[in-house]
Amino acid sequence: MRLRKPLRVAACAGVCLTALFAFQRPFRQFPGVEYYTFELTPDWQEKAEWAFARLMFPPGPLNGYAGRDAEWHTGISLWTQDYPRADRHFSQAVRRLTRLHVRSVEQSVNLEEQDAYDWPWLYAVQVGEWGLTDKQGQLLREYCLRGGFFMADDFHGDAEWYEFESRIKKAFPEYTIREIDDTDPIFHSVYDLNDRYQIPGQAHLRRGYKEVNGNSAIGAKWKAIFDDKGRVMVAITYNSDVGDAWEYADDPRYPAKFADLAIRVGVNYVVYAMSH
């Protein structure tokens, strides 16, 4: 008779865990703006400690794919730039260069449909053209304040900065965006990143960013939003295209110096996110 209560507790715990896993969103591939079909890796179903989590978001006023991504939650949208090639290349790098148990495939995260809390590191591309909503901003805020880490990448010049800043304020209206000091632990968690330079996208290797975005697009800026304890919650790679460097890391036509820095930056950010 004395075993009944412990058995009931164990049974209830089992039901709760089953329900929890049932409501977690499974891995899903979406068609992208660059890659429409791609093969699954052999171990795509493997449970792992870390996975590349990519933020899904609606387009904003500067959207470069206007008219193509109204149904942004089904793919072929701005948030799929470089996807999934960048995600999977970088995941391979994290697997090889750290002791983290890494999943070989990415996870696309729609904040309004699923919890982001299973993914300690969240990435978004082209955030100068995004249309983050009020609700998504509040959900992103909760994620970061509870210990999540958000990397905002690939935007250039004053106009895109304005769009990024106006949207990120939906999540953090009272927080200031600041330059990251050279001595901050995020630049030294694995590699000492004392020499950081602008990382161009593949399409801008010859043209540069000035022609498209003006003088304000010249020069890499490494910025962040910090929580009240000094932890980086939002890491901002302004005037650089880190995701493109991951995407083309295996392409001999893309300069190794840019891919190398992009991978080192990303690895530092992941390890920092997992340890702070």
C-alpha positions as CSV (number, residue, x, y, z in Angstrom):
1,M,0.0,0.0,0.0
2,R,2.8,2.4,0.8
3,L,4.1,2.1,-2.8
4,R,0.9,3.5,-4.3
5,K,1.7,7.2,-3.8
6,P,5.3,7.0,-5.2
7,L,4.0,5.0,-8.2
8,R,1.3,7.6,-8.8
9,V,3.9,10.4,-8.7
10,A,6.1,8.5,-11.1
11,A,3.2,7.9,-13.4
12,C,2.3,11.6,-13.4
13,A,5.9,12.6,-14.1
14,G,6.0,10.2,-17.0
15,V,2.7,11.6,-18.4
16,C,4.1,15.2,-18.0
17,L,7.3,14.4,-19.8
18,T,5.5,12.6,-22.6
19,A,3.2,15.7,-23.0
20,L,6.3,18.0,-23.0
21,F,8.0,16.1,-25.8
22,A,4.7,15.9,-27.7
23,F,4.4,19.7,-27.8
24,Q,8.0,20.3,-28.9
25,R,8.2,21.2,-32.5
26,P,10.1,18.6,-34.5
27,F,12.8,19.3,-37.0
28,R,11.4,20.5,-40.3
29,Q,13.1,21.6,-43.6
30,F,11.7,24.8,-45.3
31,P,12.4,25.9,-48.9
32,G,14.8,28.8,-48.9
33,V,15.4,31.8,-51.2
34,E,18.7,30.4,-52.3
35,Y,18.2,26.6,-51.8
36,Y,15.0,24.9,-52.6
37,T,15.9,21.3,-52.1
38,F,18.7,19.7,-50.0
39,E,19.6,16.3,-48.6
40,L,19.2,15.4,-45.0
41,T,22.4,14.4,-43.1
42,P,22.5,10.7,-42.0
43,D,22.2,11.7,-38.3
44,W,19.6,14.3,-38.6
45,Q,17.4,12.7,-35.9
46,E,20.2,12.6,-33.3
47,K,19.4,14.2,-29.9
48,A,22.2,16.7,-29.1
49,E,23.3,19.3,-26.7
50,W,23.3,22.2,-29.2
51,A,21.7,22.9,-32.5
52,F,21.8,25.9,-34.8
53,A,18.5,27.6,-34.1
54,R,17.4,30.1,-36.8
55,L,14.8,32.8,-36.1
56,M,11.8,33.0,-38.5
57,F,10.3,36.5,-38.9
58,P,8.1,38.4,-41.2
59,P,9.5,40.9,-43.7
60,G,9.9,44.6,-42.9
61,P,9.8,47.8,-45.0
62,L,13.3,47.3,-46.6
63,N,12.6,43.7,-47.5
64,G,14.6,42.7,-50.5
65,Y,12.2,39.9,-51.4
66,A,9.1,42.0,-51.6
67,G,6.1,40.1,-53.0
68,R,7.8,36.7,-52.6
69,D,7.5,36.1,-48.9
70,A,4.1,37.1,-47.7
71,E,3.8,33.6,-46.4
72,W,7.0,33.9,-44.4
73,H,6.1,31.1,-42.0
74,T,6.3,28.5,-44.8
75,G,9.8,29.4,-46.2
76,I,11.1,31.1,-49.3
77,S,11.4,34.2,-47.2
78,L,14.0,36.7,-46.0
79,W,14.8,34.7,-42.9
80,T,16.0,31.8,-45.1
81,Q,19.0,33.8,-46.6
82,D,22.0,31.5,-46.6
83,Y,19.8,28.7,-45.2
84,P,20.5,25.8,-44.7
85,R,24.0,25.7,-46.0
86,A,25.4,28.3,-43.6
87,D,23.6,26.6,-40.7
88,R,25.0,23.1,-41.5
89,H,28.5,24.3,-42.3
90,F,28.8,26.2,-39.1
91,S,27.3,23.3,-37.1
92,Q,30.1,21.1,-38.5
93,A,32.7,23.7,-37.3
94,V,31.2,23.8,-33.8
95,R,31.3,20.0,-33.7
96,R,34.9,19.9,-34.7
97,L,36.2,22.8,-32.7
98,T,34.4,22.4,-29.4
99,R,33.4,19.5,-27.1
100,L,29.8,20.3,-27.5
101,H,27.5,17.5,-28.7
102,V,26.2,19.2,-31.9
103,R,23.2,18.2,-34.1
104,S,24.1,18.2,-37.7
105,V,20.9,20.0,-38.8
106,E,19.4,23.3,-37.9
107,Q,16.1,24.2,-36.1
108,S,13.9,26.9,-37.5
109,V,12.1,28.8,-34.7
110,N,8.8,30.6,-35.0
111,L,8.5,32.4,-31.6
112,E,4.7,32.5,-31.9
113,E,4.3,28.8,-32.4
114,Q,7.0,27.2,-30.3
115,D,9.2,27.7,-27.2
116,A,12.7,28.9,-28.0
117,Y,13.9,27.7,-24.6
118,D,15.1,24.4,-26.0
119,W,17.7,26.3,-28.0
120,P,20.2,28.3,-25.9
121,W,21.5,30.1,-29.0
122,L,19.3,31.8,-31.6
123,Y,20.4,33.4,-34.9
124,A,18.8,35.8,-37.3
125,V,20.0,37.0,-40.7
126,Q,19.4,40.3,-42.5
127,V,17.9,42.0,-39.5
128,G,18.0,45.4,-41.2
129,E,15.1,44.2,-43.4
130,W,13.0,42.2,-40.8
131,G,9.6,43.0,-39.5
132,L,9.7,41.7,-35.9
133,T,6.2,42.3,-34.4
134,D,5.3,43.5,-31.0
135,K,4.4,40.0,-29.9
136,Q,7.5,38.5,-31.3
137,G,9.5,41.2,-29.6
138,Q,8.0,40.3,-26.2
139,L,8.7,36.6,-26.7
140,L,12.3,37.4,-27.7
141,R,12.7,39.5,-24.6
142,E,11.5,36.7,-22.3
143,Y,13.8,34.3,-24.1
144,C,16.9,36.5,-23.6
145,L,16.1,37.6,-20.0
146,R,15.8,34.0,-19.0
147,G,19.3,33.2,-20.2
148,G,18.9,32.9,-24.0
149,F,21.4,34.3,-26.5
150,F,20.4,36.0,-29.7
151,M,22.8,36.8,-32.6
152,A,21.7,39.4,-35.0
153,D,23.7,39.4,-38.3
154,D,24.0,40.7,-41.8
155,F,22.8,44.3,-42.1
156,H,24.7,47.4,-43.3
157,G,24.4,51.1,-43.4
158,D,22.2,53.7,-41.7
159,A,18.9,52.7,-43.2
160,E,19.2,49.1,-42.2
161,W,20.5,50.1,-38.7
162,Y,17.4,52.2,-38.2
163,E,15.1,49.3,-39.1
164,F,17.0,46.9,-36.8
165,E,17.1,49.3,-33.9
166,S,13.4,50.2,-34.2
167,R,12.4,46.5,-34.1
168,I,14.8,45.4,-31.4
169,K,13.4,48.1,-29.2
170,K,10.1,46.2,-29.2
171,A,12.0,43.6,-27.1
172,F,14.3,45.9,-25.1
173,P,13.0,49.4,-25.0
174,E,15.0,50.3,-21.8
175,Y,18.3,48.8,-22.8
176,T,21.1,50.6,-24.6
177,I,23.0,49.1,-27.5
178,R,26.7,49.4,-26.8
179,E,30.0,48.5,-28.4
180,I,31.5,45.3,-27.0
181,D,34.8,46.1,-25.3
182,D,37.9,44.3,-26.5
183,T,38.3,42.7,-23.1
184,D,34.8,41.3,-22.9
185,P,34.8,37.5,-22.3
186,I,32.8,36.9,-25.4
187,F,35.9,37.7,-27.5
188,H,38.0,35.3,-25.4
189,S,35.8,32.3,-24.6
190,V,37.7,30.1,-27.0
191,Y,39.7,32.3,-29.3
192,D,41.3,35.7,-28.6
193,L,39.6,37.8,-31.2
194,N,41.7,40.9,-30.9
195,D,41.9,41.4,-34.7
196,R,38.3,41.8,-36.0
197,Y,37.6,43.2,-39.4
198,Q,34.7,43.5,-41.7
199,I,33.4,40.2,-43.1
200,P,31.9,40.8,-46.6
201,G,29.2,38.7,-48.2
202,Q,30.2,36.7,-51.3
203,A,28.3,39.1,-53.6
204,H,30.1,42.1,-52.2
205,L,33.7,40.9,-52.5
206,R,34.2,43.0,-55.5
207,R,31.6,45.7,-55.3
208,G,31.9,46.4,-51.6
209,Y,29.1,47.8,-49.4
210,K,29.6,51.5,-50.1
211,E,28.1,51.2,-53.5
212,V,24.9,49.8,-52.2
213,N,24.6,51.2,-48.7
214,G,26.9,54.3,-48.7
215,N,29.8,55.3,-46.4
216,S,27.9,54.2,-43.3
217,A,28.3,50.6,-44.4
218,I,32.1,50.7,-44.2
219,G,33.7,49.2,-41.1
220,A,32.7,46.3,-38.9
221,K,30.8,47.1,-35.7
222,W,30.6,44.6,-32.9
223,K,27.7,45.7,-30.6
224,A,25.5,44.1,-28.0
225,I,22.6,44.5,-25.6
226,F,23.7,43.5,-22.1
227,D,21.5,42.4,-19.2
228,D,21.7,43.9,-15.7
229,K,24.6,41.6,-14.8
230,G,26.7,42.5,-17.8
231,R,25.9,39.3,-19.8
232,V,25.6,39.7,-23.5
233,M,22.0,38.9,-24.4
234,V,22.0,40.2,-28.0
235,A,25.2,40.1,-30.1
236,I,25.1,42.3,-33.1
237,T,27.4,42.0,-36.1
238,Y,26.7,45.2,-37.9
239,N,28.4,45.9,-41.3
240,S,29.4,42.3,-41.6
241,D,27.9,39.2,-43.2
242,V,29.0,36.3,-40.9
243,G,26.3,34.0,-42.2
244,D,27.6,34.3,-45.8
245,A,31.1,33.4,-44.7
246,W,29.7,30.3,-43.0
247,E,27.8,29.5,-46.2
248,Y,30.8,29.8,-48.5
249,A,33.4,28.4,-46.0
250,D,34.0,25.4,-48.4
251,D,34.2,27.5,-51.5
252,P,37.8,28.2,-52.7
253,R,36.6,31.4,-54.4
254,Y,35.6,32.9,-51.0
255,P,38.7,34.2,-49.1
256,A,39.7,32.0,-46.2
257,K,40.6,34.9,-44.0
258,F,36.9,35.9,-43.8
259,A,35.5,32.4,-43.3
260,D,38.1,31.8,-40.6
261,L,37.2,34.9,-38.7
262,A,33.5,34.2,-39.1
263,I,33.8,30.7,-37.7
264,R,36.0,31.9,-34.8
265,V,33.4,34.6,-33.9
266,G,30.6,32.1,-34.1
267,V,32.3,29.5,-32.0
268,N,33.1,32.1,-29.3
269,Y,29.5,33.3,-29.3
270,V,28.2,29.7,-29.0
271,V,30.5,28.7,-26.1
272,Y,29.8,32.1,-24.4
273,A,26.1,31.4,-24.7
274,M,26.4,28.0,-23.2
275,S,28.6,29.1,-20.3
276,H,27.2,32.5,-19.3
